[in-house]
Amino acid sequence: MKRRGIAAGLGLAVLLTATPFLAAGAGAVDAPARPQTVVIGLDLSKSNPLVEDGAYAARVAARLTSEIDGLPVRSRVMVRTFGAYDSAANPLKVDEVISARARPESVADGISALVTALPQLVAEGKLKAQDWTYIVSFMETMSHQVDCAAGDVRFILLTDGFEDSEQARLLRGGSLPKPYPYYQGCTELVMLGVGQGGGSPAVTKRAREQWEGWAQAAGFQRFTGLYDW
């Protein structure tokens, strides 16, 4: 009985000694990742190879998958089309919230399938390729649907970046208008395909620089403009 008492006492001492370390270890567990808002803009203007080149659309879709399939729970994913300044021409709207039922990989697969199918949808007349490219107006409109102060907000535009509207003709040497700081504190503006179809590295470089300056003035913390990847 005496030996049992000693053993029990030693066990209790070990437990009490370990408790601070256990508590410290529990406190060191990483907090759940903060939800994000990801807005995906699909440029349906005729200058964008996304609307007619199946191989290009599949490559963009694969890159897009990697941007979505790791999103934390409660993240919001919004998909919109743009081109002409006409809401009737851009009826496609997808809104998903990552959850146990809408897992990030499933949402990524669905959106990837949609992007891959864009050339076919345009060829079949289910979506219409457009004659204008109102990127600035699209961004102005979407600024009212996100809250940069509430969390990590990223925009991913699948576009050649050539604004062709009343505001600018980038492919012809025009400049983008200086924006209001609509996106103050937002995390990042990404353009996949900027400069595609422009015909030269110099044109691509100029388009990227124009959008980098615009993103900075609009309040984004980062800008990423990729011609290819």
Buried (B, 14 or more C-beta within 10 A) or exposed (E): EEEEEEEEEEEEEEEEEEEEEEEEEEEEEEEEEEBBBBBBBBBBBBBBBBBBBBEBBBBBBEBBBEBBBEBEBBBBBBBBBBBBBEEEBBEBEBEBEBEEEBBBEBBBBBBBEBBBBBBEBBEEEEBBBBEBBBBBBBBBBBBEEBEBEEBBBBBBBBBBBBBBBEBBBBBEEBBBEEBEBBBEBBBBBBBBBBBBBBEEEEBBBBBBEBBBBBBBBBBBBEBBBBBEE
